[in-house]
């Protein structure tokens, strides 16, 4: 059973936009969200560069939804205003996607709506901050901490806000988590477990400890670009050093074709196929064969030829090993068609959003598919390959019908998705 799922709603909060419209404008203009990490109370983190969400105000975003009525907004505030920021982002990106899909006016029965949250170990900075207070006076620990530190609090909070009573769970796939969640959402719709499925790619709220850890294993870049942070993330460029952390959360509403037609909803795109494969490797090094298998099986599941794909939104982390491995895998799968396939990495603008990356970048892929443009691949001065059709430093018009989205995570987790108009 390979029925597709219809994308009927999207929501996003990131360093380059606090909603889909702002995010789209940043993609078109090539605006980077990467800058210095500044927090005077933390230890000095090397290299101290990230795509952080700045000036975030949950209350300001909530006020944009006055049309939902005061009772709903009051209940929403009660659920999230004292919750960790990651929970707030999940709820608010889901709210945008919910309204974008028209579910606030016309929704299926609560038990026919499912909820899947992509990500694990999501609240590291929340625990890190509370630990300081806990060591001073344990009695003043937030009584809701036992709920908030668990990843399932994203599921509980969002399901409470929208009255969701179908299936609900979290899935962890490291940096592929957002894409893995979309694969599970597609399967949920495909097997008629739900009519509508909200799929969230939750923010990885890293503490200084995790950031330093990634630096210590050589995964993070920016060492040579301390004086020019916007140039630090350079997917597929010969001067790439490693990934630059990005903060973001996104949500996509998937819907069955019958529900979509019954509700008279608007189709943004179709998720034709999605595959997750393992390399059988617990380390952080990627596998070319694993990535080839992920892409090949996705094309096969969708019944699409390599020549049908017009654009690949890559994993493209800006790490030397990762970029070279993905390019080599793409060349094997799309041999003979590379000159007709646009390739870029959304991480060059929004950083590596880790657990949310596959979701946020799928939203970027759908936006480009719908609006017929390719966003820039920033800082690509000296490409590592001369056969691939990499995007330039400015956006360009492109009439594309089908896009492949790759997400690859530490521990040999590979995920690929195929979207079409």
VOPAGU-2260 file (C-alpha; in pm, 1 decimal, decimal comma):
REM VOPAGU-2260
SITE   aa  ch    i         X         Y         Z
SITE  UNK   A    0       0,0       0,0       0,0
SITE  UNK   A    1     189,3     306,7    -128,7
SITE  UNK   A    2     -79,3     574,7    -117,4
SITE  UNK   A    3      60,3     925,7     -71,5
SITE  UNK   A    4     -28,0    1176,0     198,9
SITE  UNK   A    5    -137,7    1530,1     123,0
SITE  UNK   A    6      41,0    1821,9     292,3
SITE  UNK   A    7    -231,2    2066,1     396,0
SITE  UNK   A    8     -58,1    2283,6     658,1
SITE  UNK   A    9     285,7    2402,9     769,1
SITE  UNK   A   10     425,8    2602,1    1059,6
SITE  UNK   A   11     780,9    2706,9    1143,5
SITE  UNK   A   12     979,7    2913,2    1393,6
SITE  UNK   A   13    1348,4    2958,6    1320,6
SITE  UNK   A   14    1637,1    3202,7    1320,7
SITE  UNK   A   15    1524,7    3326,3     977,0
SITE  UNK   A   16    1151,3    3355,6    1037,7
SITE  UNK   A   17     889,0    3312,3    1306,7
SITE  UNK   A   18     623,8    3191,3    1059,8
SITE  UNK   A   19     602,9    3045,2     709,5
SITE  UNK   A   20     574,9    3385,4     537,7
SITE  UNK   A   21     889,3    3523,6     705,8
SITE  UNK   A   22    1073,2    3196,1     647,6
SITE  UNK   A   23     979,9    3207,6     277,1
SITE  UNK   A   24    1103,8    3565,7     242,1
SITE  UNK   A   25    1436,8    3469,1     399,2
SITE  UNK   A   26    1476,3    3173,2     163,6
SITE  UNK   A   27    1413,9    3399,7    -135,3
SITE  UNK   A   28    1651,3    3672,7     -20,3
SITE  UNK   A   29    1919,6    3436,1     109,3
SITE  UNK   A   30    1915,2    3586,5     457,6
SITE  UNK   A   31    2139,6    3401,9     702,3
SITE  UNK   A   32    2044,3    3357,9    1066,6
SITE  UNK   A   33    2396,6    3263,1    1172,7
SITE  UNK   A   34    2569,6    3495,9    1418,3
SITE  UNK   A   35    2759,1    3496,1    1747,7
SITE  UNK   A   36    2627,0    3298,0    2043,0
SITE  UNK   A   37    2603,7    3542,2    2332,5
SITE  UNK   A   38    2524,3    3454,0    2692,1
SITE  UNK   A   39    2741,0    3613,2    2953,9
SITE  UNK   A   40    2641,8    3363,4    3223,5
SITE  UNK   A   41    2774,7    3061,1    3032,0
SITE  UNK   A   42    3126,6    2930,5    2989,3
SITE  UNK   A   43    3301,1    3041,2    2670,4
SITE  UNK   A   44    3198,3    2796,1    2399,5
SITE  UNK   A   45    3428,5    2738,1    2107,7
SITE  UNK   A   46    3362,8    2857,9    1838,7
SITE  UNK   A   47    3060,4    3044,8    1979,6
SITE  UNK   A   48    2864,9    3068,5    1652,3
SITE  UNK   A   49    2504,1    2957,7    1596,5
SITE  UNK   A   50    2177,1    3034,7    1419,8
SITE  UNK   A   51    1985,6    3128,5    1735,1
SITE  UNK   A   52    1620,5    3227,3    1762,7
SITE  UNK   A   53    1636,7    3585,6    1887,9
SITE  UNK   A   54    1372,6    3807,6    2046,8
SITE  UNK   A   55    1132,0    3516,3    2086,0
SITE  UNK   A   56     803,5    3604,6    2255,9
SITE  UNK   A   57     539,1    3336,6    2289,8
SITE  UNK   A   58     279,4    3594,8    2392,5
SITE  UNK   A   59     342,8    3806,9    2081,1
SITE  UNK   A   60     292,1    3504,1    1857,6
SITE  UNK   A   61     -22,3    3401,4    2043,4
SITE  UNK   A   62    -176,3    3744,7    1988,8
SITE  UNK   A   63    -170,1    3681,6    1612,6
SITE  UNK   A   64    -441,6    3419,4    1665,7
SITE  UNK   A   65    -711,0    3637,4    1824,8
SITE  UNK   A   66    -957,5    3501,9    1567,8
SITE  UNK   A   67    -954,8    3169,8    1757,1
SITE  UNK   A   68   -1137,0    3327,1    2052,0
SITE  UNK   A   69   -1038,9    3428,2    2402,6
SITE  UNK   A   70   -1130,9    3093,8    2562,6
SITE  UNK   A   71    -894,3    2899,3    2335,7
SITE  UNK   A   72    -611,8    3150,6    2377,6
SITE  UNK   A   73    -652,6    3151,5    2756,2
SITE  UNK   A   74    -625,3    2771,3    2762,4
SITE  UNK   A   75    -324,2    2788,8    2529,3
SITE  UNK   A   76    -146,4    3033,2    2759,3
SITE  UNK   A   77    -212,4    2814,0    3061,4
SITE  UNK   A   78     -53,7    2519,1    2878,0
SITE  UNK   A   79     262,4    2683,7    2754,7
SITE  UNK   A   80     350,9    3014,2    2918,3
SITE  UNK   A   81     552,0    2850,7    3199,4
SITE  UNK   A   82     674,0    2559,9    2988,9
SITE  UNK   A   83    1030,4    2530,8    2851,4
SITE  UNK   A   84    1091,7    2719,0    2528,8
SITE  UNK   A   85    1108,8    2397,1    2327,3
SITE  UNK   A   86     753,6    2306,3    2432,1
SITE  UNK   A   87     637,7    2657,3    2342,6
SITE  UNK   A   88     790,6    2629,7    1995,0
SITE  UNK   A   89     628,5    2290,9    1932,5
SITE  UNK   A   90     288,2    2424,4    2034,3
SITE  UNK   A   91     315,1    2747,3    1833,6
SITE  UNK   A   92     450,5    2589,5    1514,2
SITE  UNK   A   93     170,0    2332,8    1540,9
SITE  UNK   A   94     -79,9    2617,5    1588,1
SITE  UNK   A   95      33,4    2782,1    1264,3
SITE  UNK   A   96      14,2    2451,6    1076,3
SITE  UNK   A   97    -327,2    2371,4    1230,9
SITE  UNK   A   98    -474,2    2700,7    1114,1
SITE  UNK   A   99    -289,4    2684,1     780,1
SITE  UNK   A  100    -465,2    2352,4     716,2
SITE  UNK   A  101    -802,9    2501,4     811,9
SITE  UNK   A  102    -844,8    2257,2    1099,5
SITE  UNK   A  103    -966,9    2535,1    1328,7
SITE  UNK   A  104   -1281,1    2555,6    1113,9
SITE  UNK   A  105   -1324,1    2198,7     993,3
SITE  UNK   A  106   -1158,4    1900,8    1159,6
SITE  UNK   A  107   -1206,9    1523,4    1175,7
SITE  UNK   A  108   -1315,5    1349,9    1495,0
SITE  UNK   A  109   -1050,2    1377,3    1770,2
SITE  UNK   A  110    -972,6    1002,7    1761,6
SITE  UNK   A  111    -893,3    1031,0    1387,5
SITE  UNK   A  112    -617,5    1288,0    1443,9
SITE  UNK   A  113    -265,7    1163,1    1525,0
SITE  UNK   A  114      42,3    1341,4    1656,5
SITE  UNK   A  115     407,8    1248,2    1604,6
SITE  UNK   A  116     699,3    1445,7    1747,1
SITE  UNK   A  117    1045,5    1399,6    1598,9
SITE  UNK   A  118    1334,4    1431,2    1841,5
SITE  UNK   A  119    1489,0    1292,5    2158,2
SITE  UNK   A  120    1685,9    1443,0    2446,7
SITE  UNK   A  121    1513,6    1769,9    2361,3
SITE  UNK   A  122    1532,7    1960,7    2689,4
SITE  UNK   A  123    1903,3    1958,4    2770,1
SITE  UNK   A  124    1933,9    2334,4    2822,5
SITE  UNK   A  125    1620,3    2339,3    3040,5
SITE  UNK   A  126    1775,0    2080,1    3273,9
SITE  UNK   A  127    2112,2    2254,5    3262,4
SITE  UNK   A  128    1962,7    2586,5    3375,6
SITE  UNK   A  129    1754,9    2428,9    3653,5
SITE  UNK   A  130    2052,2    2233,8    3787,2
SITE  UNK   A  131    2217,2    2556,6    3900,9
SITE  UNK   A  132    1913,7    2647,8    4112,7
SITE  UNK   A  133    1872,2    2290,1    4232,3
SITE  UNK   A  134    2222,4    2277,5    4379,0
SITE  UNK   A  135    2150,5    2595,6    4573,4
SITE  UNK   A  136    1812,4    2487,8    4707,1
SITE  UNK   A  137    1657,2    2155,8    4595,5
SITE  UNK   A  138    1321,6    2237,1    4754,8
SITE  UNK   A  139    1256,2    2509,1    4498,3
SITE  UNK   A  140    1277,3    2277,4    4196,5
SITE  UNK   A  141     988,9    2345,3    3956,8
SITE  UNK   A  142     718,9    2090,6    4050,5
SITE  UNK   A  143     644,6    2036,0    3680,8
SITE  UNK   A  144    1005,1    1941,5    3606,0
SITE  UNK   A  145     926,0    1564,9    3601,3
SITE  UNK   A  146     687,6    1635,3    3311,8
SITE  UNK   A  147     882,7    1901,9    3125,5
SITE  UNK   A  148    1212,9    1716,5    3100,6
SITE  UNK   A  149    1048,2    1425,8    2916,3
SITE  UNK   A  150    1022,9    1440,3    2537,2
SITE  UNK   A  151     664,3    1315,7    2563,9
SITE  UNK   A  152     565,2    1648,1    2722,2
SITE  UNK   A  153     561,2    1782,1    2364,0
SITE  UNK   A  154     302,6    1515,1    2277,9
SITE  UNK   A  155      97,3    1573,2    2591,8
SITE  UNK   A  156      93,0    1951,8    2561,9
SITE  UNK   A  157       8,3    1969,4    2190,8
SITE  UNK   A  158    -255,9    1696,9    2216,9
SITE  UNK   A  159    -415,6    1885,9    2509,3
SITE  UNK   A  160    -427,2    2214,5    2316,7
SITE  UNK   A  161    -593,2    2067,3    2007,8
SITE  UNK   A  162    -793,1    1785,1    2167,9
SITE  UNK   A  163    -605,7    1514,7    1976,6
SITE  UNK   A  164    -712,0    1162,5    2078,7
SITE  UNK   A  165    -562,0     941,1    1808,4
SITE  UNK   A  166    -214,7     787,9    1806,3
SITE  UNK   A  167      69,5     989,6    1954,4
SITE  UNK   A  168     435,7     930,4    2025,0
SITE  UNK   A  169     790,5    1061,1    1982,6
SITE  UNK   A  170    1054,9     921,0    1748,8
SITE  UNK   A  171    1428,8     975,3    1777,9
SITE  UNK   A  172    1660,7     956,3    1481,2
SITE  UNK   A  173    1937,9    1201,3    1577,3
SITE  UNK   A  174    1970,0    1461,8    1299,8
SITE  UNK   A  175    1723,9    1262,4    1088,8
SITE  UNK   A  176    1448,3    1281,6    1354,5
SITE  UNK   A  177    1226,7    1529,6    1170,0
SITE  UNK   A  178    1237,8    1322,4     852,1
SITE  UNK   A  179    1186,5     996,4    1043,9
SITE  UNK   A  180     876,5    1151,3    1202,8
SITE  UNK   A  181     742,3    1237,8     856,8
SITE  UNK   A  182     802,6     880,3     741,2
SITE  UNK   A  183     603,0     753,0    1040,4
SITE  UNK   A  184     333,9    1013,2     970,1
SITE  UNK   A  185     309,2     895,1     611,0
SITE  UNK   A  186     274,1     536,2     730,5
SITE  UNK   A  187       3,9     640,5     979,7
SITE  UNK   A  188    -200,5     801,1     700,7
SITE  UNK   A  189    -119,9     527,4     450,0
SITE  UNK   A  190    -247,0     252,1     681,2
SITE  UNK   A  191    -562,3     447,4     774,4
SITE  UNK   A  192    -466,5     481,4    1141,2
SITE  UNK   A  193    -568,4     848,6    1116,7
SITE  UNK   A  194    -725,6    1095,1     873,1
SITE  UNK   A  195    -495,2    1379,9     983,0
SITE  UNK   A  196    -149,8    1360,1    1137,4
SITE  UNK   A  197      37,0    1653,8    1290,0
SITE  UNK   A  198     410,5    1590,2    1256,1
SITE  UNK   A  199     645,3    1810,4    1458,4
SITE  UNK   A  200    1021,0    1841,8    1428,5
SITE  UNK   A  201    1101,9    1964,1    1778,1
SITE  UNK   A  202    1382,9    2202,7    1864,5
SITE  UNK   A  203    1701,0    2050,5    2003,6
SITE  UNK   A  204    1754,8    2289,0    2294,7
SITE  UNK   A  205    2124,7    2227,1    2352,8
SITE  UNK   A  206    2309,7    2344,0    2661,0
SITE  UNK   A  207    2670,0    2472,0    2654,7
SITE  UNK   A  208    2772,1    2118,6    2753,0
SITE  UNK   A  209    2638,2    1957,8    2433,3
SITE  UNK   A  210    2776,0    2239,3    2218,1
SITE  UNK   A  211    3122,4    2191,5    2364,8
SITE  UNK   A  212    3089,5    1815,9    2323,0
SITE  UNK   A  213    3014,4    1848,4    1951,4
SITE  UNK   A  214    3313,7    2078,8    1921,8
SITE  UNK   A  215    3539,0    1833,7    2106,7
SITE  UNK   A  216    3460,7    1548,2    1867,5
SITE  UNK   A  217    3534,1    1774,0    1570,1
SITE  UNK   A  218    3176,5    1794,2    1440,6
SITE  UNK   A  219    3129,8    2172,7    1463,8
SITE  UNK   A  220    3274,8    2432,6    1230,8
SITE  UNK   A  221    3352,0    2800,8    1251,1
SITE  UNK   A  222    3706,0    2794,7    1384,7
SITE  UNK   A  223    3845,2    2988,2    1088,5
SITE  UNK   A  224    3543,1    3218,8    1067,9
SITE  UNK   A  225    3525,4    3367,1    1417,0
SITE  UNK   A  226    3541,9    3716,2    1269,3
SITE  UNK   A  227    3274,6    3648,7    1007,8
SITE  UNK   A  228    3013,1    3411,5    1157,2
SITE  UNK   A  229    2775,1    3431,0     858,8
SITE  UNK   A  230    3046,4    3263,6     649,8
SITE  UNK   A  231    3100,1    2973,3     889,3
SITE  UNK   A  232    2839,0    2738,0     741,7
SITE  UNK   A  233    2959,2    2639,1     393,6
SITE  UNK   A  234    2790,4    2323,4     262,0
SITE  UNK   A  235    2979,5    2166,5     -29,2
SITE  UNK   A  236    3253,5    2430,9     -22,3
SITE  UNK   A  237    3619,7    2330,3       3,4
SITE  UNK   A  238    3658,0    2544,2     317,5
SITE  UNK   A  239    3383,7    2361,0     508,8
SITE  UNK   A  240    3482,1    2270,8     865,3
SITE  UNK   A  241    3172,9    2127,0    1031,7
SITE  UNK   A  242    2812,4    2204,3    1118,2
SITE  UNK   A  243    2682,8    2524,7    1276,6
SITE  UNK   A  244    2407,6    2472,3    1534,3
SITE  UNK   A  245    2067,2    2613,6    1445,7
SITE  UNK   A  246    1756,5    2656,9    1658,6
SITE  UNK   A  247    1420,0    2587,0    1497,2
SITE  UNK   A  248    1094,4    2396,6    1519,8
SITE  UNK   A  249     854,2    2303,0    1244,6
SITE  UNK   A  250     525,2    2124,1    1188,8
SITE  UNK   A  251     363,8    1969,6     882,5
SITE  UNK   A  252       3,7    1850,1     864,4
SITE  UNK   A  253     -34,9    1529,4     664,6
SITE  UNK   A  254    -379,2    1420,5     553,9
SITE  UNK   A  255    -536,6    1132,3     366,9
SITE  UNK   A  256    -668,9    1206,1      20,3
SITE  UNK   A  257   -1023,6    1118,9     127,7
SITE  UNK   A  258   -1009,8    1353,1     429,8
SITE  UNK   A  259    -849,5    1628,4     223,5
SITE  UNK   A  260   -1128,5    1604,9     -34,8
SITE  UNK   A  261   -1403,9    1575,5     226,0
SITE  UNK   A  262   -1286,1    1889,2     407,4
SITE  UNK   A  263   -1224,1    2083,5      87,5
SITE  UNK   A  264    -873,5    2163,5     212,6
SITE  UNK   A  265    -592,3    2320,5      11,8
SITE  UNK   A  266    -310,5    2092,2    -104,7
SITE  UNK   A  267      36,9    2237,8     -55,6
SITE  UNK   A  268     222,2    1930,5    -182,4
SITE  UNK   A  269     208,0    1553,0    -178,2
SITE  UNK   A  270     439,5    1330,9      26,9
SITE  UNK   A  271     478,8    1041,9    -212,9
SITE  UNK   A  272     729,8     827,8     -27,1
SITE  UNK   A  273     959,7     808,8     272,4
SITE  UNK   A  274    1220,8     556,6     380,2
SITE  UNK   A  275    1444,9     505,7     684,7
SITE  UNK   A  276    1749,1     277,3     667,5
SITE  UNK   A  277    2032,5     189,6     907,4
SITE  UNK   A  278    2402,8     147,2     839,3
SITE  UNK   A  279    2460,6     -91,7    1129,3
SITE  UNK   A  280    2712,3     156,0    1272,1
SITE  UNK   A  281    2698,6     329,0    1612,7
SITE  UNK   A  282    2954,6     597,8    1525,8
SITE  UNK   A  283    2911,8     940,3    1364,5
SITE  UNK   A  284    3071,5     861,4    1027,8
SITE  UNK   A  285    2826,4     844,9     734,0
SITE  UNK   A  286    2796,3     556,6     488,3
SITE  UNK   A  287    2780,6     620,6     114,8
SITE  UNK   A  288    2612,8     283,2      58,5
SITE  UNK   A  289    2353,7     358,7     327,1
SITE  UNK   A  290    2266,8     693,4     172,7
SITE  UNK   A  291    2242,2     538,0    -173,2
SITE  UNK   A  292    2006,1     273,2     -37,4
SITE  UNK   A  293    1788,1     534,6     133,5
SITE  UNK   A  294    1748,6     743,8    -183,0
SITE  UNK   A  295    1705,5     443,7    -414,2
SITE  UNK   A  296    1435,3     282,5    -199,8
SITE  UNK   A  297    1248,3     613,6    -174,0
SITE  UNK   A  298    1240,9     653,3    -552,5
SITE  UNK   A  299    1126,8     292,7    -587,9
SITE  UNK   A  300     851,5     332,9    -328,2
SITE  UNK   A  301     721,5     642,4    -509,3
SITE  UNK   A  302     744,1     480,4    -850,6
SITE  UNK   A  303     961,5     768,5    -967,9
SITE  UNK   A  304    1265,3     756,5   -1195,3
SITE  UNK   A  305    1585,9     941,1   -1113,1
SITE  UNK   A  306    1526,1    1158,6   -1419,0
SITE  UNK   A  307    1195,4    1281,8   -1268,3
SITE  UNK   A  308    1362,7    1454,9    -972,7
SITE  UNK   A  309    1427,0    1824,7   -1035,4
SITE  UNK   A  310    1569,7    1926,8    -699,5
SITE  UNK   A  311    1746,0    1769,4    -400,5
SITE  UNK   A  312    1732,4    1941,8     -63,1
SITE  UNK   A  313    2037,5    1779,1      88,7
SITE  UNK   A  314    2142,9    1697,2     441,4
SITE  UNK   A  315    2445,4    1916,5     355,0
SITE  UNK   A  316    2590,6    1985,4     699,8
SITE  UNK   A  317    2908,6    2167,3     592,2
SITE  UNK   A  318    3128,8    1890,8     733,9
SITE  UNK   A  319    3401,7    1761,9     498,5
SITE  UNK   A  320    3323,6    1391,2     541,2
SITE  UNK   A  321    2947,2    1439,3     537,9
SITE  UNK   A  322    2941,0    1663,1     229,9
SITE  UNK   A  323    3173,8    1441,3      25,7
SITE  UNK   A  324    2981,6    1126,6     122,0
SITE  UNK   A  325    2645,2    1273,9      25,7
SITE  UNK   A  326    2774,0    1411,7    -306,2
SITE  UNK   A  327    2922,0    1073,3    -397,0
SITE  UNK   A  328    2595,8     899,7    -305,2
SITE  UNK   A  329    2391,5    1146,7    -511,3
SITE  UNK   A  330    2620,1    1094,7    -810,6
SITE  UNK   A  331    2569,8     719,1    -790,2
SITE  UNK   A  332    2188,7     742,6    -769,6
SITE  UNK   A  333    2144,3    1022,2   -1026,5
SITE  UNK   A  334    2424,0     937,1   -1269,0
SITE  UNK   A  335    2344,1    1083,8   -1610,5
SITE  UNK   A  336    2088,9    1331,1   -1473,8
SITE  UNK   A  337    2297,3    1561,9   -1252,3
SITE  UNK   A  338    2293,9    1854,8   -1493,7
SITE  UNK   A  339    1913,2    1876,5   -1459,6
SITE  UNK   A  340    1887,7    1854,4   -1080,7
SITE  UNK   A  341    1924,7    2156,4    -854,1
SITE  UNK   A  342    2109,9    2090,2    -527,3
SITE  UNK   A  343    2128,6    2310,9    -217,4
SITE  UNK   A  344    2140,1    2298,7     161,7
SITE  UNK   A  345    1901,7    2500,7     379,4
SITE  UNK   A  346    2160,5    2475,4     658,9
SITE  UNK   A  347    2364,5    2746,2     486,4
SITE  UNK   A  348    2090,3    2989,6     597,0
SITE  UNK   A  349    1936,6    2842,1     912,6
SITE  UNK   A  350    2221,2    2630,7    1047,7
SITE  UNK   A  351    2193,9    2265,3    1142,8
SITE  UNK   A  352    1870,3    2236,2    1338,2
SITE  UNK   A  353    1952,5    1878,2    1443,8
SITE  UNK   A  354    1628,4    1703,5    1554,4
SITE  UNK   A  355    1419,9    1964,4    1368,4
SITE  UNK   A  356    1639,3    1973,5    1056,2
SITE  UNK   A  357    1447,2    1718,0     850,7
SITE  UNK   A  358    1118,4    1896,0     923,7
SITE  UNK   A  359    1235,8    2256,0     875,6
SITE  UNK   A  360    1416,8    2163,8     553,1
SITE  UNK   A  361    1112,0    1971,2     425,4
SITE  UNK   A  362     910,5    2289,9     474,5
SITE  UNK   A  363    1180,3    2479,0     279,1
SITE  UNK   A  364    1163,8    2216,1       4,5
SITE  UNK   A  365     783,0    2241,6     -20,9
SITE  UNK   A  366     799,1    2621,9     -34,4
SITE  UNK   A  367    1045,3    2609,9    -324,9
SITE  UNK   A  368     840,7    2340,3    -498,7
SITE  UNK   A  369     521,7    2547,2    -470,7
SITE  UNK   A  370     672,0    2885,0    -555,8
SITE  UNK   A  371     909,0    2768,1    -829,9
SITE  UNK   A  372    1241,2    2896,5    -702,4
SITE  UNK   A  373    1565,5    2759,4    -558,4
SITE  UNK   A  374    1710,1    2930,9    -253,1
SITE  UNK   A  375    2082,7    3015,3    -243,0
SITE  UNK   A  376    2353,3    2782,5    -117,8
SITE  UNK   A  377    2546,8    3044,0      75,9
SITE  UNK   A  378    2927,6    3057,9     101,1
SITE  UNK   A  379    2979,1    2819,1    -188,3
SITE  UNK   A  380    3296,1    2978,3    -325,5
SITE  UNK   A  381    3486,8    2663,4    -430,0
SITE  UNK   A  382    3253,7    2365,6    -482,7
SITE  UNK   A  383    3387,2    2022,9    -391,1
SITE  UNK   A  384    3240,2    1879,6    -712,3
SITE  UNK   A  385    3205,0    2017,6   -1064,2
SITE  UNK   A  386    2935,0    1779,1   -1188,4
SITE  UNK   A  387    2658,4    1866,9    -943,6
SITE  UNK   A  388    2427,7    2159,4   -1020,8
SITE  UNK   A  389    2465,6    2348,9    -695,2
SITE  UNK   A  390    2251,9    2657,1    -631,2
SITE  UNK   A  391    2435,3    2988,5    -650,8
SITE  UNK   A  392    2457,8    3276,2    -404,4
SITE  UNK   A  393    2120,4    3421,0    -501,5
SITE  UNK   A  394    1783,4    3255,0    -549,0
SITE  UNK   A  395    1672,2    3165,5    -900,2
SITE  UNK   A  396    1349,6    3066,6   -1073,8
SITE  UNK   A  397    1305,1    2693,4   -1125,9
SITE  UNK   A  398     995,4    2506,2   -1240,1
SITE  UNK   A  399    1029,4    2185,1   -1039,0
SITE  UNK   A  400     768,3    1913,9    -996,2
SITE  UNK   A  401     945,5    1666,2    -767,5
SITE  UNK   A  402    1193,9    1711,0    -482,3
SITE  UNK   A  403    1398,9    1459,4    -283,8
SITE  UNK   A  404    1481,5    1549,1      78,0
SITE  UNK   A  405    1773,7    1378,6     256,9
SITE  UNK   A  406    1838,0    1366,1     631,8
SITE  UNK   A  407    2119,5    1161,3     785,2
SITE  UNK   A  408    2189,7    1117,2    1156,2
SITE  UNK   A  409    2470,2     999,9    1381,4
SITE  UNK   A  410    2451,9     627,7    1446,1
SITE  UNK   A  411    2396,8     541,8    1080,8
SITE  UNK   A  412    2033,6     659,5    1050,7
SITE  UNK   A  413    1938,7     755,6     694,7
SITE  UNK   A  414    1604,2     902,3     586,0
SITE  UNK   A  415    1483,8    1024,1     247,0
SITE  UNK   A  416    1150,0    1177,5     148,8
SITE  UNK   A  417     994,6    1248,7    -189,5
SITE  UNK   A  418     754,0    1541,8    -232,3
SITE  UNK   A  419     567,8    1640,1    -547,6
SITE  UNK   A  420     332,4    1916,4    -654,5
